[in-house]
Amino acid sequence: MANTQGPQGNYDPAGSTQMFRAFVDEAPQGGQQQASSGPRVGLIVGVVVAVAIVAAVAWLALK
């Protein structure tokens, strides 16, 4: 990997272009959309719960 070349023949000393293409090629295309939607829903629910807790604490503090 010491003398790897990019798509236009440019010298890539780290071989990062080749490693990136290998990563993209081996990533599963079918299950990728479902895997990303699960954690996103959990993150949104977590943020909503955190905002509700902060609002309840602020309401009790100002009451």
C-alpha positions in Angstrom: 0.0 0.0 0.0 3.0 2.3 0.0 2.7 3.3 -3.6 -1.1 3.5 -4.1 -2.5 5.9 -6.6 -5.8 7.7 -6.6 -8.4 7.7 -9.5 -6.4 10.3 -11.5 -3.1 8.8 -10.9 -2.2 11.1 -8.0 0.1 9.7 -5.4 -1.7 8.8 -2.2 1.0 8.0 0.5 -1.5 6.9 3.1 -3.6 4.9 0.7 -6.7 6.5 2.2 -8.6 6.5 -1.1 -8.1 2.8 -1.5 -9.1 2.1 2.1 -12.2 4.4 1.7 -13.3 2.5 -1.4 -12.8 -0.8 0.3 -15.0 0.4 3.2 -17.7 1.7 0.9 -17.7 -1.5 -1.2 -18.1 -3.8 1.8 -20.8 -1.8 3.6 -24.2 -3.6 3.2 -26.6 -1.5 1.1 -29.9 -3.2 2.0 -29.9 -3.0 5.8 -28.1 0.3 6.1 -31.3 2.4 6.0 -33.1 0.4 8.8 -30.0 0.4 11.0 -29.7 4.2 10.8 -33.4 4.9 11.6 -33.4 2.9 14.8 -30.8 4.9 16.7 -32.2 8.2 15.3 -35.6 7.5 16.8 -34.0 6.6 20.2 -32.0 9.8 20.1 -35.1 11.9 19.3 -37.1 10.3 22.2 -34.1 10.8 24.5 -33.9 14.5 23.7 -37.7 15.0 24.1 -37.5 13.2 27.5 -34.5 15.3 28.6 -36.3 18.6 27.6 -39.4 17.5 29.5 -37.4 16.8 32.6 -35.6 20.1 32.4 -38.9 21.9 31.9 -40.5 20.2 34.9 -37.5 21.1 37.1 -37.6 24.7 36.0 -41.3 24.9 36.6 -41.0 23.5 40.1 -38.1 25.8 40.8 -40.0 28.9 39.7 -43.3 27.9 41.3 
